[in-house]
Amino acid sequence: MESDLPKVMHKSRRIRRLKTVLKNSLNVTNDVIIVYSEELKKHLMPYENMCRFVLQEPKGTAHATYAAIDLIDKDKTILVLYGDHPLITPKLMHELIDYLSLTNSDYKL
């Protein structure tokens, strides 16, 4: 994208992608953690009462997940979502959680 705006702050259907991902996530759980970079910090104020935050330099998804490890309840199912993927619906999240439970699948951190 040719823009100074972070990808997660671009709009899909006139709504910021991050806002849609957060809204969808909050329909599944009230325990949402956003791992963000310094570049995104100035855009997060509207979301500050909706979730918890971890500031991390961008080094990839696994590194971002590890940065939040102290906030993660290891007894719960964890979904790692990208802030610029607004089409992951609550229904799809529930289906994934159900499938993981049905197949007794897990990954230990």
N, CA, C and O of each residue as an XYZ file, in Angstrom:
436
protein
N       0.834     -1.177      0.000
C       0.000      0.000      0.000
C       0.878      1.239      0.000
O       1.875      1.312      0.719
N       0.506      2.186     -0.794
C       1.217      3.464     -0.879
C       0.569      4.442      0.104
O      -0.246      5.277     -0.289
N       0.934      4.336      1.374
C       0.320      5.182      2.385
C       1.215      5.244      3.615
O       1.945      4.299      3.911
N       1.152      6.356      4.322
C       1.854      6.474      5.601
C       1.030      5.877      6.734
O       1.535      5.694      7.841
N      -0.223      5.576      6.464
C      -1.124      5.009      7.464
C      -0.835      3.522      7.629
O      -0.709      2.811      6.632
N      -0.726      3.029      8.877
C      -0.526      1.591      9.071
C      -1.672      0.786      8.439
O      -2.815      1.244      8.415
N      -1.364     -0.405      7.931
C      -2.374     -1.236      7.245
C      -3.633     -1.439      8.072
O      -4.740     -1.414      7.534
N      -3.474     -1.637      9.364
C      -4.645     -1.915     10.203
C      -5.567     -0.711     10.333
O      -6.716     -0.853     10.751
N      -5.077      0.473      9.978
C      -5.895      1.674     10.088
C      -6.566      2.045      8.769
O      -7.337      3.003      8.720
N      -6.288      1.309      7.711
C      -7.000      1.525      6.456
C      -8.440      1.057      6.637
O      -8.741      0.270      7.535
N      -9.305      1.539      5.795
C     -10.731      1.216      5.930
C     -11.158      0.144      4.936
O     -10.701      0.103      3.794
N     -12.034     -0.707      5.403
C     -12.760     -1.662      4.570
C     -14.231     -1.387      4.855
O     -14.673     -1.453      6.002
N     -14.973     -1.083      3.820
C     -16.388     -0.709      3.984
C     -16.548      0.477      4.931
O     -17.451      0.497      5.768
N     -15.673      1.452      4.793
C     -15.699      2.711      5.542
C     -15.418      2.575      7.038
O     -15.624      3.526      7.792
N     -14.951      1.406      7.474
C     -14.629      1.188      8.889
C     -13.175      0.745      8.979
O     -12.720     -0.078      8.185
N     -12.459      1.285      9.935
C     -11.057      0.898     10.123
C     -10.955     -0.598     10.356
O     -11.730     -1.174     11.118
N      -9.996     -1.217      9.694
C      -9.831     -2.674      9.795
C      -9.637     -3.116     11.244
O     -10.249     -4.090     11.684
N      -8.795     -2.411     11.980
C      -8.558     -2.790     13.372
C      -9.843     -2.728     14.190
O     -10.079     -3.584     15.042
N     -10.667     -1.728     13.938
C     -11.936     -1.598     14.668
C     -12.830     -2.813     14.406
O     -13.460     -3.329     15.329
N     -12.886     -3.266     13.164
C     -13.701     -4.431     12.826
C     -13.152     -5.692     13.483
O     -13.912     -6.485     14.037
N     -11.851     -5.878     13.423
C     -11.236     -7.061     14.041
C     -11.481     -7.039     15.549
O     -11.813     -8.069     16.135
N     -11.322     -5.890     16.174
C     -11.554     -5.774     17.619
C     -13.012     -6.035     17.965
O     -13.304     -6.769     18.909
N     -13.925     -5.441     17.213
C     -15.360     -5.655     17.450
C     -15.718     -7.143     17.317
O     -16.435     -7.694     18.153
N     -15.213     -7.777     16.266
C     -15.481     -9.204     16.071
C     -14.898    -10.038     17.208
O     -15.538    -10.974     17.689
N     -13.693     -9.700     17.634
C     -13.048    -10.431     18.732
C     -13.825    -10.272     20.035
O     -13.984    -11.230     20.792
N     -14.308     -9.053     20.293
C     -15.053     -8.799     21.525
C     -16.420     -9.485     21.528
O     -17.057     -9.577     22.577
N     -16.873     -9.960     20.387
C     -18.084    -10.778     20.338
C     -17.800    -12.220     20.747
O     -18.726    -13.003     20.960
N     -16.526    -12.569     20.856
C     -16.123    -13.923     21.227
C     -15.582    -13.952     22.655
O     -15.815    -14.912     23.389
N     -14.867    -12.911     23.046
C     -14.251    -12.845     24.372
C     -14.121    -11.396     24.816
O     -14.096    -10.488     23.986
N     -14.041    -11.185     26.102
C     -13.786     -9.829     26.599
C     -12.311     -9.659     26.957
O     -11.922     -8.636     27.521
N     -11.501    -10.648     26.634
C     -10.073    -10.623     26.948
C      -9.266    -10.536     25.652
O      -8.804    -11.548     25.126
N      -9.105     -9.323     25.153
C      -8.388     -9.087     23.903
C      -7.100     -8.325     24.208
O      -7.098     -7.358     24.970
N      -6.025     -8.774     23.609
C      -4.719     -8.120     23.752
C      -4.277     -7.664     22.367
O      -4.269     -8.452     21.422
N      -3.914     -6.408     22.249
C      -3.362     -5.892     20.999
C      -1.868     -5.677     21.195
O      -1.449     -4.941     22.089
N      -1.082     -6.315     20.365
C       0.357     -6.087     20.346
C       0.609     -5.102     19.210
O       0.239     -5.356     18.063
N       1.232     -3.992     19.531
C       1.363     -2.923     18.553
C       2.784     -2.381     18.505
O       3.580     -2.588     19.421
N       3.080     -1.684     17.419
C       4.375     -1.038     17.255
C       4.242      0.449     17.572
O       3.135      0.979     17.659
N       5.356      1.099     17.741
C       5.373      2.540     18.017
C       4.613      3.311     16.935
O       3.947      4.306     17.223
N       4.717      2.847     15.699
C       4.047      3.486     14.568
C       2.523      3.527     14.749
O       1.866      4.464     14.296
N       1.977      2.522     15.401
C       0.525      2.416     15.565
C       0.015      3.127     16.820
O      -1.175      3.422     16.930
N       0.904      3.396     17.749
C       0.535      3.922     19.066
C      -0.430      5.107     19.005
O      -1.409      5.143     19.751
N      -0.170      6.061     18.140
C      -0.991      7.273     18.083
C      -2.412      7.025     17.582
O      -3.268      7.902     17.697
N      -2.668      5.850     17.034
C      -3.991      5.522     16.498
C      -4.854      4.706     17.473
O      -6.012      4.417     17.171
N      -4.315      4.338     18.618
C      -4.992      3.376     19.496
C      -5.899      3.981     20.563
O      -6.628      3.241     21.224
N      -5.879      5.266     20.750
C      -6.664      5.879     21.817
C      -8.147      5.484     21.792
O      -8.708      5.241     22.860
N      -8.811      5.407     20.628
C     -10.231      5.036     20.640
C     -10.502      3.630     21.192
O     -11.641      3.305     21.527
N      -9.467      2.805     21.285
C      -9.647      1.413     21.701
C      -9.141      1.143     23.114
O      -9.194      0.004     23.579
N      -8.656      2.166     23.799
C      -7.959      1.941     25.062
C      -8.822      1.338     26.170
O      -8.276      0.712     27.079
N     -10.124      1.497     26.132
C     -10.984      0.921     27.163
C     -11.580     -0.427     26.762
O     -12.393     -0.992     27.492
N     -11.172     -0.939     25.600
C     -11.743     -2.181     25.088
C     -10.840     -3.393     25.285
O     -11.311     -4.530     25.265
N      -9.548     -3.155     25.475
C      -8.619     -4.284     25.519
C      -7.328     -3.887     26.226
O      -7.167     -2.759     26.690
N      -6.420     -4.847     26.290
C      -5.099     -4.590     26.872
C      -4.089     -4.443     25.735
O      -4.311     -4.926     24.625
N      -2.985     -3.771     26.027
C      -1.999     -3.473     24.997
C      -0.597     -3.886     25.418
O      -0.244     -3.853     26.596
N       0.190     -4.275     24.422
C       1.607     -4.557     24.615
C       2.355     -3.863     23.483
O       2.094     -4.112     22.306
N       3.290     -2.987     23.854
C       4.126     -2.312     22.861
C       5.287     -3.223     22.500
O       5.992     -3.722     23.377
N       5.480     -3.436     21.211
C       6.540     -4.339     20.754
C       7.045     -3.903     19.397
O       6.257     -3.545     18.522
N       8.348     -3.930     19.216
C       8.891     -3.607     17.897
C       8.505     -4.727     16.932
O       8.547     -5.898     17.309
N       8.132     -4.394     15.701
C       7.629     -5.416     14.769
C       8.719     -6.391     14.315
O       9.662     -6.021     13.615
N       8.558     -7.638     14.736
C       9.497     -8.695     14.345
C       8.770     -9.943     13.880
O       9.400    -10.977     13.657
N       7.457     -9.865     13.728
C       6.701    -11.014     13.250
C       5.647    -11.473     14.239
O       5.613    -11.040     15.391
N       4.797    -12.353     13.764
C       3.650    -12.818     14.552
C       4.065    -13.606     15.785
O       3.537    -13.379     16.874
N       5.000    -14.525     15.625
C       5.438    -15.336     16.776
C       6.063    -14.451     17.845
O       5.819    -14.647     19.036
N       6.849    -13.503     17.438
C       7.483    -12.593     18.384
C       6.438    -11.735     19.095
O       6.540    -11.503     20.300
N       5.444    -11.269     18.362
C       4.364    -10.478     18.964
C       3.589    -11.305     19.980
O       3.244    -10.811     21.053
N       3.317    -12.551     19.647
C       2.605    -13.438     20.576
C       3.438    -13.651     21.834
O       2.914    -13.612     22.947
N       4.720    -13.872     21.655
C       5.614    -14.063     22.799
C       5.667    -12.804     23.663
O       5.768    -12.902     24.886
N       5.600    -11.628     23.049
C       5.636    -10.368     23.791
C       4.448    -10.250     24.746
O       4.543     -9.580     25.774
N       3.341    -10.892     24.414
C       2.134    -10.823     25.243
C       2.005    -11.999     26.201
O       0.990    -12.123     26.887
N       2.995    -12.849     26.261
C       2.869    -14.113     27.004
C       2.500    -13.922     28.474
O       1.787    -14.752     29.037
N       2.969    -12.853     29.100
C       2.649    -12.634     30.515
C       1.189    -12.247     30.740
O       0.692    -12.331     31.863
N       0.506    -11.828     29.686
C      -0.912    -11.453     29.794
C      -1.851    -12.588     29.391
O      -3.062    -12.503     29.596
N      -1.290    -13.641     28.821
C      -2.100    -14.734     28.286
C      -2.417    -15.748     29.376
O      -1.521    -16.209     30.084
N      -3.699    -16.094     29.509
C      -4.132    -17.147     30.420
C      -3.896    -18.477     29.715
O      -4.578    -18.807     28.745
N      -2.942    -19.222     30.202
C      -2.537    -20.461     29.538
C      -3.579    -21.579     29.635
O      -3.430    -22.625     29.003
N      -4.630    -21.356     30.424
C      -5.698    -22.342     30.534
C      -6.850    -22.056     29.571
O      -7.855    -22.767     29.579
N      -6.710    -21.037     28.755
C      -7.752    -20.673     27.802
C      -7.283    -20.939     26.378
O      -6.084    -21.025     26.109
N      -8.240    -21.066     25.481
C      -7.928    -21.157     24.055
C      -7.528    -19.771     23.577
O      -8.184    -18.778     23.890
N      -6.457    -19.719     22.822
C      -5.926    -18.450     22.340
C      -6.037    -18.406     20.819
O      -5.625    -19.341     20.133
N      -6.584    -17.333     20.306
C      -6.592    -17.097     18.867
C      -5.676    -15.914     18.593
O      -5.789    -14.874     19.242
N      -4.789    -16.066     17.656
C      -3.913    -14.977     17.225
C      -4.466    -14.468     15.906
O      -4.506    -15.195     14.914
N      -4.893    -13.214     15.904
C      -5.524    -12.624     14.722
C      -4.685    -11.458     14.220
O      -3.998    -10.792     14.995
N      -4.747    -11.226     12.942
C      -4.074    -10.084     12.327
C      -5.022     -8.900     12.323
O      -6.202     -9.049     12.005
N      -4.524     -7.740     12.668
C      -5.353     -6.547     12.741
C      -5.852     -6.043     11.408
O      -6.745     -5.198     11.359
N      -5.286     -6.552     10.316
C      -5.726     -6.097      8.995
C      -6.534     -7.165      8.260
O      -6.599     -7.162      7.030
N      -7.151     -8.081      9.019
C      -7.982     -9.146      8.435
C      -9.409     -9.045      8.983
O      -9.812     -9.864      9.807
N     -10.172     -8.048      8.532
C     -11.499     -7.815      9.106
C     -12.562     -8.843      8.718
O     -13.674     -8.796      9.244
N     -12.249     -9.763      7.818
C     -13.257    -10.731      7.385
C     -13.309    -11.979      8.268
O     -14.104    -12.881      8.005
N     -12.484    -12.047      9.301
C     -12.556    -13.149     10.258
C     -13.691    -12.812     11.225
O     -13.541    -11.978     12.118
N     -14.808    -13.466     11.031
C     -16.032    -13.155     11.772
C     -16.073    -13.882     13.118
O     -15.340    -14.850     13.317
N     -16.918    -13.427     14.038
C     -17.103    -14.155     15.283
C     -17.545    -15.605     15.036
O     -17.118    -16.514     15.747
N     -18.397    -15.816     14.034
C     -18.848    -17.174     13.703
C     -17.656    -18.051     13.333
O     -17.559    -19.189     13.791
N     -16.762    -17.534     12.520
C     -15.581    -18.298     12.126
C     -14.666    -18.565     13.330
O     -14.100    -19.652     13.454
N     -14.527    -17.579     14.204
C     -13.717    -17.776     15.414
C     -14.312    -18.877     16.288
O     -13.592    -19.743     16.784
N     -15.636    -18.839     16.472
C     -16.297    -19.885     17.265
C     -16.135    -21.261     16.616
O     -15.911    -22.253     17.309
N     -16.246    -21.320     15.301
C     -16.069    -22.594     14.597
C     -14.658    -23.135     14.791
O     -14.481    -24.340     14.974
N     -13.668    -22.277     14.754
C     -12.287    -22.707     14.980
C     -12.100    -23.212     16.405
O     -11.483    -24.256     16.618
N     -12.624    -22.485     17.373
C     -12.531    -22.909     18.776
C     -13.221    -24.251     18.966
O     -12.686    -25.132     19.639
N     -14.406    -24.420     18.380
C     -15.133    -25.689     18.479
C     -14.343    -26.829     17.842
O     -14.291    -27.934     18.381
N     -13.735    -26.557     16.704
C     -12.944    -27.584     16.018
C     -11.725    -27.978     16.851
O     -11.401    -29.160     16.966
N     -11.062    -26.999     17.422
C      -9.899    -27.295     18.262
C     -10.302    -28.157     19.454
O      -9.581    -29.076     19.841
N     -11.449    -27.853     20.025
C     -11.960    -28.635     21.152
C     -12.357    -30.039     20.714
O     -12.020    -31.022     21.375
N     -13.068    -30.128     19.607
C     -13.524    -31.416     19.078
C     -12.356    -32.345     18.762
O     -12.426    -33.545     19.026
N     -11.300    -31.798     18.206
C     -10.146    -32.609     17.794
C      -9.089    -32.713     18.889
O      -8.034    -33.318     18.700
N      -9.395    -32.108     20.044
C      -8.475    -32.121     21.175
C      -7.103    -31.575     20.762
O      -6.064    -32.064     21.206
N      -7.125    -30.559     19.910
C      -5.903    -29.951     19.415
C      -5.470    -28.822     20.340
O      -6.298    -28.091     20.883
N      -4.187    -28.696     20.505
C      -3.678    -27.559     21.258
C      -2.208    -27.373     20.956
O      -1.550    -28.224     20.358
N      -1.733    -26.253     21.382
C      -0.318    -25.935     21.283
C       0.056    -25.322     22.606
O      -0.587    -24.371     23.050
N       1.058    -25.830     23.232
C       1.473    -25.328     24.538
C       2.536    -24.269     24.381
O       3.485    -24.435     23.615
N       2.373    -23.165     25.120
C       3.381    -22.099     25.123
C       4.338    -22.313     26.276
O       5.266    -21.526     26.462
